[in-house]
């Protein structure tokens, strides 16, 4: 994948701290920012996929052993003995 240059406007103090962090990790600022963006995108994409899968499961419903048939009444279910 080809890289493209972008221009960012960052607060000076944030830029200084980011450069120090990149240096501590023996990385470039570009690599540090690219990694952070990749993590955010992956997390967001993973969340969206998991949400879709869970909504599908909820719509489909779960078999709780009744095979879709309720053989008791509400009164029977709440009857105290």
N, C-alpha and C positions, 0 to 999 in steps of 0.2 A: 504494500500500500504506500502510495506516495505521500510525502509530508507537504503541508502548505503552511506558509507563514501567516500569522495573525498578529494584530496589534491589540494589546490589552492596556487598559488604564487602571492601575492599582494604587491604593494609598501607599505612600512611600514606606511607612513602617511595616506594612504587610509584605511589601516587596523585599525589604531587608531580611525579615524573618524567614521568608520563603527561600531566599538565596542561602541563608545559613543552614536551613534544614536540608536543602539539596546538597550542600557541601558536606554536611555530616553523613549523608547517605551515599556520598561519592557518586552523585548523580547531577545531571543538568537541571536547570529550572524547567526547561521544556519537558524533560522526561518526568519530573515530579508532577507537573500539572497534567500531563497526558495520563499518568497513572491514576491521579485523583479523579479526573473526568471519567475514565474507563470504569472505575469502581462505582461511581454514582450512576452511570448509565446501566451497568450490569445489575446493580441493586434494584433500580427502578424497573428494568425490563423483567427481572426475576419476580418482583412483586406483582407486576401486571399479569404475568403468566400464571403464577400461583393463584391469584384472585380469580381469573377466568376458570381455572380448573376447579376451584372450590365452588364457585357459583354453579357450574355445570353439575357437580355432584349434588348440591343442594336441590337443584331443579329436578334431577333424576330421582332423588329420594333414596332412602336406605331400607333394606329389608331387615326388619328387626325380629324375624322369626315368625311373623304372622302370614307371610305370603300374600299380603294385601287384604286379608280378611280379618275383621274384628268380630270375635265370637262372644263378646260380653258387652253389657250395657254400662253406661256411666255410673249408674246406681250400684251395679255389682262391683265395679272397680273401686268405689269409695265406701263400700259396705264395711262397717266395723263389726268385729266378732268378739 
